[in-house]
Structure formats: C-alpha cells, structure tokens
C-alpha cells in the first residue's frame, strides 16, 4: 500500500497524516517506505520533514546494526529536497 502511495506522488497528499503515523511503526522497512512515499508526495508532505530529520539523527538500534534506516532516510530526504530545486 505504501509503495502505491509513493507512485501516486502528489495525488497521495490526503494520505500524509497516516504516512506520518507510519514513521513511528515498529517495522523499520515500513518506516523507510513511508519516508519514501512522503518524499514522493512533495510539498504537501513538508510538515513531515522535521520528523524525518529527527529519525535521521537517532542512533541505529540493535535491530539495525548497519544503519540502513539512516541510509534510506538520506535518500528520501535528498529526493524530497530535489523536488524544490
């Protein structure tokens, strides 16, 4: 479902509140995909940027020893900010 929202881009703007909630999910990959979808949505998802930045500065937990969440959040934020260049 989250990947479908990512493909819908700005048409998925009504899903931003639920995607922001999903950033707090227990599943790391679900959080990553929610960040990707928010980045693809663009301007309507701008309120989620501070949350994504907070996630980025957190130390990786024991379930993410290679820091994959940080890596993918960097990609999502880079994509988000590239929409405005």
C-alpha positions, 0 to 999 in steps of 0.5 A: 500500500505504501509503495502505491502511495509513493507512485501516486506522488502528489495525488497521495497528499490526503494520505500524509497524516497516516504516512506520518503515523507510519514513521513511528511503526515498529517495522523499520522497512515500513518506516523507510517506505513511508519516508519514501512515499512522503518524499514522493508526495512533495510539498504537501508532505513538508510538515513531515520533514522535521520528523524525518530529520529527527529519525535521521539523527537517532542512533541505529538500534540493535535491530539495525546494526548497519544503519540502513534506516539512516541510509534510506532516510538520506535518500528520501530526504535528498529526493524530497529536497530535489523536488524544490530545486 
